[in-house]
Every structure is written in C-alpha cells, then in structure tokens.
C-alpha cells in the first residue's frame, strides 16, 4: 500500500502575525513530500512513525468523541492499518518550519475522513474555514495549538492567502521566472526548532504594551504590505517592505533567531544583498531569504547552502 503524496509548505509571510490577524501567504513546496505506506518489515524510522501513529489513533478517537459533528473518521480501518504496520514515509525535515506534521495530517484526513471535503469541489470560504478548523484540531496533537494552515496547504497543494483568521482563500501568485535574477531561498540553520517554546516566548512578549504596539504598527503593517506586493508582483515595493520587516524581526524577535545568524541577518539589511526573515516559528530549522540578485546573495552567503524556492 502506498497513499498519495502530500507536500511540505512554506509560510512566506505571516508567522506570529496571523495569530493577531495579520495577512499571510502560504505556498506549497514540492521539494519535500510524504505518503502513508504499509510494510511488514519496518525500518527503525518507520517503526517510530508507526508508534507515533498508534498514539495519534487514540487522540483522533477521543477527538471524534468530543466533536462528532465536526469529525467523522473510519477509525476501524485506521486502527487495522496502523496495526498492520502503516507509517508515514516522509522526506520533510521535522522542526524546520516546512510543515512535516501538516503533511501527515493531510494524508490521514484524505484517507480516513468519511465526509471529506475534496479539492475537486467548489471550495467556498465556508468549506475552507471548515477544513482549517478540522485540521487545526487534528494537528494540535503535534504542537499543542495549531491554526490548521499547514495541513490545509498540504492538502490543497495551492497557495493560500490569509486575509484574517476568519477569511482565507486559495490564490494565485505570479508565475516563476526561471531566468530572473531575484529569488526566495531557504537557509539551513542546522538546528532543529521547537515550535511550542517559541510560541511561549511570543505570548510572554505580548503581555507588554510596547511589544503589542510594535507588532501592530510595524510588524503587521509590513507583513500585510509584503503579502499584497508579492501577490500583485510589485517587486520594488516588496523589497522596501521586506527590509523593514527584516529589521523589525531582528530588533524585536531576537530569541527566535539562532545566535549564529544575528550578524548575517544584520549584514543583509546593511548591504541590501539579501533580507532574512523567520520561516515558521524560528528557533532553528530554516530561515527564509529574499534577494533581487541571487548571484550576489550566493557570494555573500558563501558559507551556507541556499535552497532556491521561487525565482522572479
């Protein structure tokens, strides 16, 4: 048995801000992927995944008991498959901010949901919000609290525009220009990030009025502008807002940036060769980079491996 593939995602804009109703933009990233598989002879990694799925089965059973109107899974088949050695075969790195648990949630929903909303039907705002709610509850097993956006992106494999928490839509983004000099890229921090502690730091900061003001007047303002610029293809304005956003993150979200990257982050803002921002909750994993001249950025970041996500 091998199920369909589900891809990783990248939240280009909106990390932390979407908690407070900023705009956001999430895109599928097909470089990493995962699928449900069944095997009698499991490798160590597959065994770990299978053990995790056993716990997840109990979680979903409880969840369905609590929310019977929202969730309807074929739990009998799920249990039989897990007992027969089902696991999630995935190349998506965990703790890297690219949606490893989101892809698993999407795969489970796709295979075992009885009244599933499919990608082929007319995806009204109501249906998207219902999916997001279901996925948020399903993914909370992994993170403690989830917006549901990662699994939604993985399930639909479409760019998703977040206008606010209650207003999301699938969107189109400008086609890639493979001959273009500009690029969005990933930088590997070499550290596994933990979402929960980073979110806790953010929540603690939110208790201070000064930080709340910065979030609203600067962070959310520039995030919203970046989303609008990216979707409409306004590159000049995008990079102006990216510089501001990168600056705000360096000044006010320092704990979320691995220490070894503070200088590199600053250098990008000073030279304009590239701008860095958080990819997901930060604390490790990938860092997102944007440049108008990829060749220049490669020289400036020569000690690091750049994984290009999107060319323009």
VENZIFEN-V701978 format. One record per residue. N is the residue number from 1. RES is the residue in three letters. OMEGA is omega in radians with two decimals (999 if undefined). Layout:
# VENZIFEN-V701978
((N	RES	OMEGA) (N	RES	OMEGA))
This chain:
# VENZIFEN-V701978
((1	UNK	2.98) (2	UNK	-3.11) (3	UNK	3.10) (4	UNK	-3.12) (5	UNK	3.03) (6	UNK	-2.97) (7	UNK	3.05) (8	UNK	3.13) (9	UNK	3.00) (10	UNK	3.01) (11	UNK	-3.08) (12	UNK	-3.12) (13	UNK	3.01) (14	UNK	-3.14) (15	UNK	-3.06) (16	UNK	-3.11) (17	UNK	-3.08) (18	UNK	3.04) (19	UNK	-3.11) (20	UNK	3.03) (21	UNK	2.96) (22	UNK	2.99) (23	UNK	3.06) (24	UNK	3.09) (25	UNK	-3.08) (26	UNK	-3.13) (27	UNK	3.07) (28	UNK	3.12) (29	UNK	-2.93) (30	UNK	-3.13) (31	UNK	3.11) (32	UNK	-3.11) (33	UNK	3.12) (34	UNK	3.10) (35	UNK	3.05) (36	UNK	3.12) (37	UNK	3.07) (38	UNK	-3.12) (39	UNK	3.09) (40	UNK	3.13) (41	UNK	-3.05) (42	UNK	3.01) (43	UNK	3.13) (44	UNK	-3.14) (45	UNK	-3.13) (46	UNK	3.11) (47	UNK	3.13) (48	UNK	-3.14) (49	UNK	3.14) (50	UNK	3.10) (51	UNK	3.13) (52	UNK	3.13) (53	UNK	3.08) (54	UNK	3.11) (55	UNK	-3.10) (56	UNK	3.10) (57	UNK	3.14) (58	UNK	3.11) (59	UNK	-3.12) (60	UNK	3.10) (61	UNK	3.11) (62	UNK	-3.09) (63	UNK	-3.14) (64	UNK	3.09) (65	UNK	-3.13) (66	UNK	-3.02) (67	UNK	-3.04) (68	UNK	-3.14) (69	UNK	-3.05) (70	UNK	-2.99) (71	UNK	3.01) (72	UNK	-3.14) (73	UNK	2.99) (74	UNK	-3.02) (75	UNK	-3.13) (76	UNK	3.13) (77	UNK	3.13) (78	UNK	-3.13) (79	UNK	-3.14) (80	UNK	-3.14) (81	UNK	3.13) (82	UNK	3.12) (83	UNK	-3.14) (84	UNK	3.04) (85	UNK	3.11) (86	UNK	3.09) (87	UNK	3.12) (88	UNK	-3.11) (89	UNK	-2.95) (90	UNK	3.04) (91	UNK	-3.08) (92	UNK	-3.12) (93	UNK	-3.14) (94	UNK	3.12) (95	UNK	-3.11) (96	UNK	3.08) (97	UNK	3.14) (98	UNK	2.92) (99	UNK	3.14) (100	UNK	3.14) (101	UNK	3.12) (102	UNK	-3.14) (103	UNK	3.11) (104	UNK	3.13) (105	UNK	3.14) (106	UNK	-3.12) (107	UNK	-3.14) (108	UNK	3.13) (109	UNK	-3.09) (110	UNK	-3.04) (111	UNK	-2.94) (112	UNK	3.13) (113	UNK	-3.06) (114	UNK	-3.13) (115	UNK	-2.97) (116	UNK	3.03) (117	UNK	-3.07) (118	UNK	-3.13) (119	UNK	-3.02) (120	UNK	-3.10) (121	UNK	3.12) (122	UNK	-3.05) (123	UNK	3.11) (124	UNK	3.12) (125	UNK	3.13) (126	UNK	-3.11) (127	UNK	3.13) (128	UNK	3.14) (129	UNK	3.11) (130	UNK	3.10) (131	UNK	-3.12) (132	UNK	3.12) (133	UNK	3.13) (134	UNK	-3.10) (135	UNK	3.11) (136	UNK	3.14) (137	UNK	-3.14) (138	UNK	-3.05) (139	UNK	-3.14) (140	UNK	3.06) (141	UNK	-3.05) (142	UNK	-3.00) (143	UNK	-3.04) (144	UNK	3.06) (145	UNK	-3.09) (146	UNK	3.09) (147	UNK	-3.10) (148	UNK	-3.07) (149	UNK	-3.11) (150	UNK	3.12) (151	UNK	3.14) (152	UNK	-3.14) (153	UNK	-3.13) (154	UNK	-3.10) (155	UNK	-3.08) (156	UNK	-3.04) (157	UNK	3.12) (158	UNK	3.00) (159	UNK	-3.13) (160	UNK	3.10) (161	UNK	3.11) (162	UNK	3.09) (163	UNK	3.05) (164	UNK	-3.10) (165	UNK	-3.09) (166	UNK	-3.06) (167	UNK	3.14) (168	UNK	3.13) (169	UNK	3.00) (170	UNK	-3.05) (171	UNK	3.00) (172	UNK	3.08) (173	UNK	-3.13) (174	UNK	3.13) (175	UNK	3.11) (176	UNK	3.01) (177	UNK	-3.02) (178	UNK	3.09) (179	UNK	-3.09) (180	UNK	-3.14) (181	UNK	-3.07) (182	UNK	-3.14) (183	UNK	2.88) (184	UNK	-3.10) (185	UNK	3.06) (186	UNK	3.10) (187	UNK	-3.10) (188	UNK	-3.13) (189	UNK	-3.12) (190	UNK	-3.12) (191	UNK	3.08) (192	UNK	-3.13) (193	UNK	3.06) (194	UNK	-3.07) (195	UNK	-3.00) (196	UNK	-3.14) (197	UNK	3.14) (198	UNK	3.12) (199	UNK	3.11) (200	UNK	3.11) (201	UNK	-3.14) (202	UNK	-3.12) (203	UNK	3.10) (204	UNK	3.12) (205	UNK	-3.11) (206	UNK	3.12) (207	UNK	-3.09) (208	UNK	-3.07) (209	UNK	3.14) (210	UNK	-3.13) (211	UNK	3.13) (212	UNK	3.13) (213	UNK	3.10) (214	UNK	-3.11) (215	UNK	-3.07) (216	UNK	-2.99) (217	UNK	-3.10) (218	UNK	-3.03) (219	UNK	-3.10) (220	UNK	3.13) (221	UNK	-3.11) (222	UNK	3.08) (223	UNK	-3.14) (224	UNK	-3.13) (225	UNK	3.12) (226	UNK	3.14) (227	UNK	-3.12) (228	UNK	3.14) (229	UNK	-3.08) (230	UNK	-3.10) (231	UNK	-3.12) (232	UNK	3.09) (233	UNK	3.14) (234	UNK	-2.97) (235	UNK	-3.08) (236	UNK	3.14) (237	UNK	3.14) (238	UNK	-3.07) (239	UNK	3.03) (240	UNK	3.14) (241	UNK	3.10) (242	UNK	3.14) (243	UNK	3.12) (244	UNK	-3.10) (245	UNK	3.13) (246	UNK	3.13) (247	UNK	-3.13) (248	UNK	-3.13) (249	UNK	3.13) (250	UNK	-3.10) (251	UNK	-2.95) (252	UNK	3.14) (253	UNK	-3.06) (254	UNK	-3.12) (255	UNK	-3.12) (256	UNK	3.14) (257	UNK	3.09) (258	UNK	-3.03) (259	UNK	-3.09) (260	UNK	-3.08) (261	UNK	-3.12) (262	UNK	-3.10) (263	UNK	-3.13) (264	UNK	3.13) (265	UNK	-3.13) (266	UNK	-3.10) (267	UNK	3.11) (268	UNK	-3.13) (269	UNK	-3.11) (270	UNK	-3.03) (271	UNK	-3.03) (272	UNK	3.11) (273	UNK	3.14) (274	UNK	3.01) (275	UNK	-3.13) (276	UNK	3.04) (277	UNK	-3.14) (278	UNK	3.03) (279	UNK	-3.01) (280	UNK	-3.00) (281	UNK	3.13) (282	UNK	-3.11) (283	UNK	-3.09) (284	UNK	-3.13) (285	UNK	3.14) (286	UNK	2.95) (287	UNK	3.14) (288	UNK	3.08) (289	UNK	3.10) (290	UNK	3.10) (291	UNK	3.05) (292	UNK	-3.14) (293	UNK	-3.04) (294	UNK	-3.13) (295	UNK	3.12) (296	UNK	-3.12) (297	UNK	3.14) (298	UNK	3.12) (299	UNK	-3.11) (300	UNK	-3.10) (301	UNK	-2.99) (302	UNK	3.14) (303	UNK	-3.08) (304	UNK	3.09) (305	UNK	3.12) (306	UNK	3.09) (307	UNK	-3.06) (308	UNK	-3.09) (309	UNK	-2.97) (310	UNK	3.10) (311	UNK	3.02) (312	UNK	999))
